[in-house]
């Protein structure tokens, strides 16, 4: 395996699991539509992790610092382009309020033109202590925020959504499930798809035969060495067929 940044982060990630050294993580999400984040953050692994005290996730509405009776946070763009732009002042004041309370390792902006989110980035971010995720909306945010406050820009794909809330939920979910205590068997996260740069091997459960469809005999053999060899072979086969660029 090539020794690169991805491998380095994966090794740090495994050390984190083995030693459980990291303090409780805190994620602060800034959104003008906080309701969109309620369900993703209250259920399944993320919801349980919050209840167990593994992570704190807080959602903040920059309309707190909006202008006028309607708490306006957007305005027309200079240059005459169509679409409204989130103003610099409400976002700056919201981030400054949070920074006055603690130090943040990353201030992330969810944007279609950011770096492509990956398992390696999720691993890296799971080792942080405090992060802010800013959700864009409307046409985007005043570029001065990106120039002076944002430390990292991330996209979940080459397409445009109505806002950054769904991408922020995706990033939060991918991070939280890696935290020690978030899932019952923490080591299972180490065998997830992409953790070793490959797609996962096929997986099966009971019954061993259904409708004439059988589970591969090797998985019923009880021989860990043969099973691991089969899984490695199938992972490479599936990656070559479905995502050949990963093998580079």
Protein Blocks (a to p, Z undefined) as FASTA:
>chain_A
ZZdfklmmmmmmmmmmmnomaccdddddddfblmlmmmmmmgcjllmmmmnomaccdddd
fklmmgcjkopabdcdehhiacidddfklmmmmmmmmmmmpccfbdcdddfklccddfkl
mmmmmmpmbdcddddehjbccfklmmmmmmbdcdfbjcddfbfklmmmmmmmmmmmmpgh
kamblmlmmmgghklopacdddddddfbeghiacdfklmnopaklmmmmmmmmmmmmmmm
mmmmlmZZ
